Amino acid sequence: MSLAEITARMHKAEQAAGREVGSTRLIAVSKVQPNERVAAVLQQGHRLFGENKVQEAAGKWPDFREEFGDIEVHLIGPLQTNKARQAMQLFDAIHSVDRPKLANTLARLAQEMGQCPEVFIQINTGEETQKAGVLPKDADAFIQECRNLDLPVQGLMCIPPVEEEPSLHFALLAKIAERNGLTGLSMGMSSDFERAIALGATHVRVGSAIFGARDYG
């Protein structure tokens, strides 16, 4: 599916939800995609991308930024504290802040470096033991903890359980954000981004629908 088709579907979903057209940002998830596919999307004028791993992003985006100019890259995968410094230099936003140790590390580095990417707190809305993220019952306290550290908390992120209706999780994320005065909602992927937009997503993360299937071989 083309970038234009995804954008058109997003605009239609915004209209249906009574939202301003263009109010949702499309993060093109370029993890594990060949550089030629990424370059093709850049050549179409898109400038917001998502990566899962610091190391992969470090090998890709400095060169693309040199060639194409101003590009926004967001980290949407898990972040180890020993990669935090490199992540803060590479990314414009980190969507996966999910534990006090990471929050404290980012805050310390922000003080030292004098800058910090935007922060989204990952909420484990499905309370899945194998998945990262703050449990919903702990969300308010952790959001406040991050604010106390002067982290630039913009919003929340979730990845709903595969076997459950995602709208339930999007609605829960929106409710937690609203009661904490947060406007950013990073939710919705290739299969469900229209439902996420209907429930207030500000950022949707779409990969395979734009770039084609990933080859992990």
Phi and psi restraints in degrees (value plus and minus 20) as a CYANA .aco file:
   2 SER   PHI     -99.6   -59.6
   2 SER   PSI     140.9   180.9
   3 LEU   PHI     -77.8   -37.8
   3 LEU   PSI     -60.6   -20.6
   4 ALA   PHI     -83.5   -43.5
   4 ALA   PSI     -58.4   -18.4
   5 GLU   PHI     -87.2   -47.2
   5 GLU   PSI     -62.0   -22.0
   6 ILE   PHI     -81.8   -41.8
   6 ILE   PSI     -66.3   -26.3
   7 THR   PHI     -80.7   -40.7
   7 THR   PSI     -61.6   -21.6
   8 ALA   PHI     -83.3   -43.3
   8 ALA   PSI     -61.0   -21.0
   9 ARG   PHI     -85.6   -45.6
   9 ARG   PSI     -58.3   -18.3
  10 MET   PHI     -82.1   -42.1
  10 MET   PSI     -65.9   -25.9
  11 HIS   PHI     -83.5   -43.5
  11 HIS   PSI     -58.7   -18.7
  12 LYS   PHI     -84.8   -44.8
  12 LYS   PSI     -61.4   -21.4
  13 ALA   PHI     -85.7   -45.7
  13 ALA   PSI     -58.4   -18.4
  14 GLU   PHI     -83.2   -43.2
  14 GLU   PSI     -64.8   -24.8
  15 GLN   PHI     -80.9   -40.9
  15 GLN   PSI     -64.0   -24.0
  16 ALA   PHI     -83.0   -43.0
  16 ALA   PSI     -50.1   -10.1
  17 ALA   PHI    -109.8   -69.8
  17 ALA   PSI     -19.2    20.8
  18 GLY   PHI      52.7    92.7
  18 GLY   PSI       5.7    45.7
  19 ARG   PHI    -121.6   -81.6
  19 ARG   PSI     139.7   179.7
  20 GLU   PHI     -86.0   -46.0
  20 GLU   PSI     111.2   151.2
  21 VAL   PHI     -85.0   -45.0
  21 VAL   PSI     109.4   149.4
  22 GLY   PHI      73.0   113.0
  22 GLY   PSI     -14.9    25.1
  23 SER   PHI    -101.9   -61.9
  23 SER   PSI     -29.4    10.6
  24 THR   PHI    -125.4   -85.4
  24 THR   PSI     112.2   152.2
  25 ARG   PHI    -114.4   -74.4
  25 ARG   PSI     116.8   156.8
  26 LEU   PHI    -115.5   -75.5
  26 LEU   PSI      94.2   134.2
  27 ILE   PHI    -112.8   -72.8
  27 ILE   PSI      91.7   131.7
  28 ALA   PHI    -101.1   -61.1
  28 ALA   PSI      91.3   131.3
  29 VAL   PHI    -102.3   -62.3
  29 VAL   PSI      87.0   127.0
  30 SER   PHI    -122.0   -82.0
  30 SER   PSI      -9.5    30.5
  31 LYS   PHI     -78.4   -38.4
  31 LYS   PSI     119.8   159.8
  32 VAL   PHI      36.2    76.2
  32 VAL   PSI       1.7    41.7
  33 GLN   PHI    -120.2   -80.2
  33 GLN   PSI     120.4   160.4
  34 PRO   PHI     -81.1   -41.1
  34 PRO   PSI     127.7   167.7
  35 ASN   PHI     -77.8   -37.8
  35 ASN   PSI     -52.1   -12.1
  36 GLU   PHI     -87.6   -47.6
  36 GLU   PSI     -53.0   -13.0
  37 ARG   PHI     -89.5   -49.5
  37 ARG   PSI     -60.7   -20.7
  38 VAL   PHI     -85.2   -45.2
  38 VAL   PSI     -64.1   -24.1
  39 ALA   PHI     -80.2   -40.2
  39 ALA   PSI     -56.9   -16.9
  40 ALA   PHI     -83.7   -43.7
  40 ALA   PSI     -58.0   -18.0
  41 VAL   PHI     -92.2   -52.2
  41 VAL   PSI     -58.2   -18.2
  42 LEU   PHI     -81.6   -41.6
  42 LEU   PSI     -59.9   -19.9
  43 GLN   PHI     -86.3   -46.3
  43 GLN   PSI     -41.1    -1.1
  44 GLN   PHI    -102.8   -62.8
  44 GLN   PSI     -22.3    17.7
  45 GLY   PHI      81.1   121.1
  45 GLY   PSI     -21.1    18.9
  46 HIS   PHI     -95.2   -55.2
  46 HIS   PSI     121.8   161.8
  47 ARG   PHI    -154.3  -114.3
  47 ARG   PSI      -5.7    34.3
  48 LEU   PHI    -146.4  -106.4
  48 LEU   PSI     100.0   140.0
  49 PHE   PHI    -151.3  -111.3
  49 PHE   PSI     138.3   178.3
  50 GLY   PHI    -145.0  -105.0
  50 GLY   PSI     118.9   158.9
  51 GLU   PHI    -147.1  -107.1
  51 GLU   PSI     131.7   171.7
  52 ASN   PHI    -116.2   -76.2
  52 ASN   PSI     -46.0    -6.0
  53 LYS   PHI    -148.9  -108.9
  53 LYS   PSI     117.0   157.0
  54 VAL   PHI     -80.8   -40.8
  54 VAL   PSI     -66.0   -26.0
  55 GLN   PHI     -82.6   -42.6
  55 GLN   PSI     -63.0   -23.0
  56 GLU   PHI     -84.4   -44.4
  56 GLU   PSI     -62.2   -22.2
  57 ALA   PHI     -83.4   -43.4
  57 ALA   PSI     -59.0   -19.0
  58 ALA   PHI     -84.1   -44.1
  58 ALA   PSI     -50.0   -10.0
  59 GLY   PHI    -105.9   -65.9
  59 GLY   PSI     -23.7    16.3
  60 LYS   PHI    -139.4   -99.4
  60 LYS   PSI     -70.1   -30.1
  61 TRP   PHI    -101.1   -61.1
  61 TRP   PSI     -50.3   -10.3
  62 PRO   PHI     -76.9   -36.9
  62 PRO   PSI     -61.6   -21.6
  63 ASP   PHI     -89.0   -49.0
  63 ASP   PSI     -62.5   -22.5
  64 PHE   PHI     -84.7   -44.7
  64 PHE   PSI     -58.2   -18.2
  65 ARG   PHI     -85.6   -45.6
  65 ARG   PSI     -55.6   -15.6
  66 GLU   PHI     -86.4   -46.4
  66 GLU   PSI     -57.0   -17.0
  67 GLU   PHI    -100.8   -60.8
  67 GLU   PSI     -61.0   -21.0
  68 PHE   PHI    -127.6   -87.6
  68 PHE   PSI     -24.0    16.0
  69 GLY   PHI      66.4   106.4
  69 GLY   PSI    -161.8  -121.8
  70 ASP   PHI     -89.8   -49.8
  70 ASP   PSI      92.9   132.9
  71 ILE   PHI    -148.6  -108.6
  71 ILE   PSI     117.7   157.7
  72 GLU   PHI    -119.7   -79.7
  72 GLU   PSI     107.2   147.2
  73 VAL   PHI    -144.7  -104.7
  73 VAL   PSI     108.2   148.2
  74 HIS   PHI    -132.0   -92.0
  74 HIS   PSI     119.4   159.4
  75 LEU   PHI    -107.5   -67.5
  75 LEU   PSI      99.4   139.4
  76 ILE   PHI    -133.9   -93.9
  76 ILE   PSI     -21.6    18.4
  77 GLY   PHI    -122.6   -82.6
  77 GLY   PSI     156.7   196.7
  78 PRO   PHI     -84.1   -44.1
  78 PRO   PSI     127.4   167.4
  79 LEU   PHI    -141.8  -101.8
  79 LEU   PSI     101.7   141.7
  80 GLN   PHI    -101.0   -61.0
  80 GLN   PSI     125.4   165.4
  81 THR   PHI     -82.2   -42.2
  81 THR   PSI     -50.9   -10.9
  82 ASN   PHI     -92.8   -52.8
  82 ASN   PSI     -29.2    10.8
  83 LYS   PHI    -125.2   -85.2
  83 LYS   PSI     -15.6    24.4
  84 ALA   PHI     -84.1   -44.1
  84 ALA   PSI     -62.4   -22.4
  85 ARG   PHI     -81.0   -41.0
  85 ARG   PSI     -66.6   -26.6
  86 GLN   PHI     -83.9   -43.9
  86 GLN   PSI     -58.9   -18.9
  87 ALA   PHI     -82.5   -42.5
  87 ALA   PSI     -59.4   -19.4
  88 MET   PHI     -88.7   -48.7
  88 MET   PSI     -44.9    -4.9
  89 GLN   PHI    -103.1   -63.1
  89 GLN   PSI     -46.8    -6.8
  90 LEU   PHI    -112.2   -72.2
  90 LEU   PSI     -57.6   -17.6
  91 PHE   PHI    -127.2   -87.2
  91 PHE   PSI     129.4   169.4
  92 ASP   PHI    -108.2   -68.2
  92 ASP   PSI     -41.1    -1.1
  93 ALA   PHI    -172.9  -132.9
  93 ALA   PSI     128.4   168.4
  94 ILE   PHI    -140.8  -100.8
  94 ILE   PSI      97.9   137.9
  95 HIS   PHI    -114.6   -74.6
  95 HIS   PSI     -18.9    21.1
  96 SER   PHI    -143.9  -103.9
  96 SER   PSI      15.5    55.5
  97 VAL   PHI     -94.8   -54.8
  97 VAL   PSI      96.0   136.0
  98 ASP   PHI    -156.6  -116.6
  98 ASP   PSI     -14.2    25.8
  99 ARG   PHI    -180.8  -140.8
  99 ARG   PSI     133.2   173.2
 100 PRO   PHI     -78.1   -38.1
 100 PRO   PSI     -59.4   -19.4
 101 LYS   PHI     -79.6   -39.6
 101 LYS   PSI     -63.1   -23.1
 102 LEU   PHI     -87.6   -47.6
 102 LEU   PSI     -63.4   -23.4
 103 ALA   PHI     -79.2   -39.2
 103 ALA   PSI     -64.1   -24.1
 104 ASN   PHI     -85.5   -45.5
 104 ASN   PSI     -58.9   -18.9
 105 THR   PHI     -84.4   -44.4
 105 THR   PSI     -64.9   -24.9
 106 LEU   PHI     -83.2   -43.2
 106 LEU   PSI     -60.8   -20.8
 107 ALA   PHI     -84.1   -44.1
 107 ALA   PSI     -62.2   -22.2
 108 ARG   PHI     -83.6   -43.6
 108 ARG   PSI     -65.0   -25.0
 109 LEU   PHI     -86.7   -46.7
 109 LEU   PSI     -55.6   -15.6
 110 ALA   PHI     -81.7   -41.7
 110 ALA   PSI     -61.4   -21.4
 111 GLN   PHI     -84.1   -44.1
 111 GLN   PSI     -62.2   -22.2
 112 GLU   PHI     -89.8   -49.8
 112 GLU   PSI     -60.4   -20.4
 113 MET   PHI    -112.4   -72.4
 113 MET   PSI     -36.4     3.6
 114 GLY   PHI      55.9    95.9
 114 GLY   PSI      -3.9    36.1
 115 GLN   PHI    -179.6  -139.6
 115 GLN   PSI     139.3   179.3
 116 CYS   PHI    -173.4  -133.4
 116 CYS   PSI     117.1   157.1
 117 PRO   PHI     -83.6   -43.6
 117 PRO   PSI     140.1   180.1
 118 GLU   PHI     -80.7   -40.7
 118 GLU   PSI     127.7   167.7
 119 VAL   PHI    -136.5   -96.5
 119 VAL   PSI     111.7   151.7
 120 PHE   PHI    -137.6   -97.6
 120 PHE   PSI     114.4   154.4
 121 ILE   PHI    -113.2   -73.2
 121 ILE   PSI     107.4   147.4
 122 GLN   PHI    -103.4   -63.4
 122 GLN   PSI     104.6   144.6
 123 ILE   PHI    -128.1   -88.1
 123 ILE   PSI     109.0   149.0
 124 ASN   PHI    -106.5   -66.5
 124 ASN   PSI      57.1    97.1
 125 THR   PHI     -82.7   -42.7
 125 THR   PSI     -48.2    -8.2
 126 GLY   PHI    -108.7   -68.7
 126 GLY   PSI     -21.1    18.9
 127 GLU   PHI      30.4    70.4
 127 GLU   PSI      24.2    64.2
 128 GLU   PHI    -104.8   -64.8
 128 GLU   PSI     108.6   148.6
 129 THR   PHI     -84.5   -44.5
 129 THR   PSI     -50.1   -10.1
 130 GLN   PHI    -106.2   -66.2
 130 GLN   PSI     -22.8    17.2
 131 LYS   PHI    -131.5   -91.5
 131 LYS   PSI     122.5   162.5
 132 ALA   PHI     -91.8   -51.8
 132 ALA   PSI     145.3   185.3
 133 GLY   PHI     105.5   145.5
 133 GLY   PSI     135.2   175.2
 134 VAL   PHI     -99.3   -59.3
 134 VAL   PSI     117.8   157.8
 135 LEU   PHI     -88.1   -48.1
 135 LEU   PSI     126.7   166.7
 136 PRO   PHI     -72.6   -32.6
 136 PRO   PSI     -57.9   -17.9
 137 LYS   PHI     -88.2   -48.2
 137 LYS   PSI     -41.1    -1.1
 138 ASP   PHI    -120.6   -80.6
 138 ASP   PSI     -21.4    18.6
 139 ALA   PHI     -83.1   -43.1
 139 ALA   PSI     -67.8   -27.8
 140 ASP   PHI     -78.8   -38.8
 140 ASP   PSI     -64.8   -24.8
 141 ALA   PHI     -85.8   -45.8
 141 ALA   PSI     -59.4   -19.4
 142 PHE   PHI     -91.8   -51.8
 142 PHE   PSI     -57.4   -17.4
 143 ILE   PHI     -79.1   -39.1
 143 ILE   PSI     -64.3   -24.3
 144 GLN   PHI     -85.3   -45.3
 144 GLN   PSI     -58.8   -18.8
 145 GLU   PHI     -80.6   -40.6
 145 GLU   PSI     -63.3   -23.3
 146 CYS   PHI     -85.9   -45.9
 146 CYS   PSI     -58.6   -18.6
 147 ARG   PHI     -85.8   -45.8
 147 ARG   PSI     -58.6   -18.6
 148 ASN   PHI     -82.8   -42.8
 148 ASN   PSI     -45.5    -5.5
 149 LEU   PHI    -105.9   -65.9
 149 LEU   PSI     -17.1    22.9
 150 ASP   PHI      44.6    84.6
 150 ASP   PSI       7.1    47.1
 151 LEU   PHI     -96.6   -56.6
 151 LEU   PSI     122.3   162.3
 152 PRO   PHI     -99.0   -59.0
 152 PRO   PSI      55.7    95.7
 153 VAL   PHI     -93.8   -53.8
 153 VAL   PSI      96.2   136.2
 154 GLN   PHI    -118.3   -78.3
 154 GLN   PSI     -47.6    -7.6
 155 GLY   PHI     157.7   197.7
 155 GLY   PSI    -180.1  -140.1
 156 LEU   PHI    -145.9  -105.9
 156 LEU   PSI     137.6   177.6
 157 MET   PHI    -154.2  -114.2
 157 MET   PSI     126.6   166.6
 158 CYS   PHI    -165.5  -125.5
 158 CYS   PSI     138.2   178.2
 159 ILE   PHI    -148.1  -108.1
 159 ILE   PSI      80.7   120.7
 160 PRO   PHI     -82.6   -42.6
 160 PRO   PSI     134.9   174.9
 161 PRO   PHI     -78.9   -38.9
 161 PRO   PSI     120.9   160.9
 162 VAL   PHI     -78.9   -38.9
 162 VAL   PSI     -57.2   -17.2
 163 GLU   PHI    -111.6   -71.6
 163 GLU   PSI     -16.3    23.7
 164 GLU   PHI    -133.1   -93.1
 164 GLU   PSI     137.5   177.5
 165 GLU   PHI     -84.1   -44.1
 165 GLU   PSI      96.1   136.1
 166 PRO   PHI     -84.0   -44.0
 166 PRO   PSI     -48.6    -8.6
 167 SER   PHI     -78.5   -38.5
 167 SER   PSI     -53.9   -13.9
 168 LEU   PHI     -81.7   -41.7
 168 LEU   PSI     -59.0   -19.0
 169 HIS   PHI     -96.3   -56.3
 169 HIS   PSI     -57.4   -17.4
 170 PHE   PHI     -83.1   -43.1
 170 PHE   PSI     -61.1   -21.1
 171 ALA   PHI     -84.8   -44.8
 171 ALA   PSI     -60.1   -20.1
 172 LEU   PHI     -83.8   -43.8
 172 LEU   PSI     -64.0   -24.0
 173 LEU   PHI     -81.5   -41.5
 173 LEU   PSI     -63.7   -23.7
 174 ALA   PHI     -82.3   -42.3
 174 ALA   PSI     -57.3   -17.3
 175 LYS   PHI     -87.1   -47.1
 175 LYS   PSI     -62.8   -22.8
 176 ILE   PHI     -84.5   -44.5
 176 ILE   PSI     -62.1   -22.1
 177 ALA   PHI     -82.4   -42.4
 177 ALA   PSI     -65.7   -25.7
 178 GLU   PHI     -81.5   -41.5
 178 GLU   PSI     -65.4   -25.4
 179 ARG   PHI     -91.5   -51.5
 179 ARG   PSI     -33.5     6.5
 180 ASN   PHI    -125.5   -85.5
 180 ASN   PSI     -10.6    29.4
 181 GLY   PHI      47.7    87.7
 181 GLY   PSI      10.2    50.2
 182 LEU   PHI    -125.1   -85.1
 182 LEU   PSI     119.4   159.4
 183 THR   PHI    -124.4   -84.4
 183 THR   PSI     -38.7     1.3
 184 GLY   PHI    -103.9   -63.9
 184 GLY   PSI     109.6   149.6
 185 LEU   PHI    -152.2  -112.2
 185 LEU   PSI      84.7   124.7
 186 SER   PHI    -114.6   -74.6
 186 SER   PSI      78.6   118.6
 187 MET   PHI    -178.9  -138.9
 187 MET   PSI     128.2   168.2
 188 GLY   PHI      81.8   121.8
 188 GLY   PSI     111.8   151.8
 189 MET   PHI    -149.2  -109.2
 189 MET   PSI    -186.6  -146.6
 190 SER   PHI     -71.8   -31.8
 190 SER   PSI     -58.9   -18.9
 191 SER   PHI    -107.3   -67.3
 191 SER   PSI     -33.8     6.2
 192 ASP   PHI    -162.9  -122.9
 192 ASP   PSI      -2.1    37.9
 193 PHE   PHI     -85.4   -45.4
 193 PHE   PSI     -48.0    -8.0
 194 GLU   PHI     -88.0   -48.0
 194 GLU   PSI     -57.5   -17.5
 195 ARG   PHI     -87.7   -47.7
 195 ARG   PSI     -55.4   -15.4
 196 ALA   PHI     -86.0   -46.0
 196 ALA   PSI     -61.7   -21.7
 197 ILE   PHI     -82.3   -42.3
 197 ILE   PSI     -59.8   -19.8
 198 ALA   PHI     -80.4   -40.4
 198 ALA   PSI     -46.4    -6.4
 199 LEU   PHI    -125.4   -85.4
 199 LEU   PSI      -5.3    34.7
 200 GLY   PHI      83.7   123.7
 200 GLY   PSI      -8.3    31.7
 201 ALA   PHI     -73.9   -33.9
 201 ALA   PSI     115.7   155.7
 202 THR   PHI    -121.0   -81.0
 202 THR   PSI     -41.3    -1.3
 203 HIS   PHI    -156.7  -116.7
 203 HIS   PSI     106.2   146.2
 204 VAL   PHI    -134.1   -94.1
 204 VAL   PSI     125.4   165.4
 205 ARG   PHI    -132.2   -92.2
 205 ARG   PSI      82.4   122.4
 206 VAL   PHI    -140.3  -100.3
 206 VAL   PSI     103.3   143.3
 207 GLY   PHI    -137.5   -97.5
 207 GLY   PSI     -94.4   -54.4
 208 SER   PHI     -81.0   -41.0
 208 SER   PSI     -51.6   -11.6
 209 ALA   PHI     -86.8   -46.8
 209 ALA   PSI     -43.6    -3.6
 210 ILE   PHI    -113.4   -73.4
 210 ILE   PSI     -70.3   -30.3
 211 PHE   PHI    -112.8   -72.8
 211 PHE   PSI     -37.5     2.5
 212 GLY   PHI      77.0   117.0
 212 GLY   PSI     151.3   191.3
 213 ALA   PHI     -81.1   -41.1
 213 ALA   PSI     123.8   163.8
 214 ARG   PHI    -102.0   -62.0
 214 ARG   PSI     125.0   165.0
 215 ASP   PHI    -127.7   -87.7
 215 ASP   PSI      86.1   126.1
 216 TYR   PHI    -108.1   -68.1
 216 TYR   PSI     -17.6    22.4
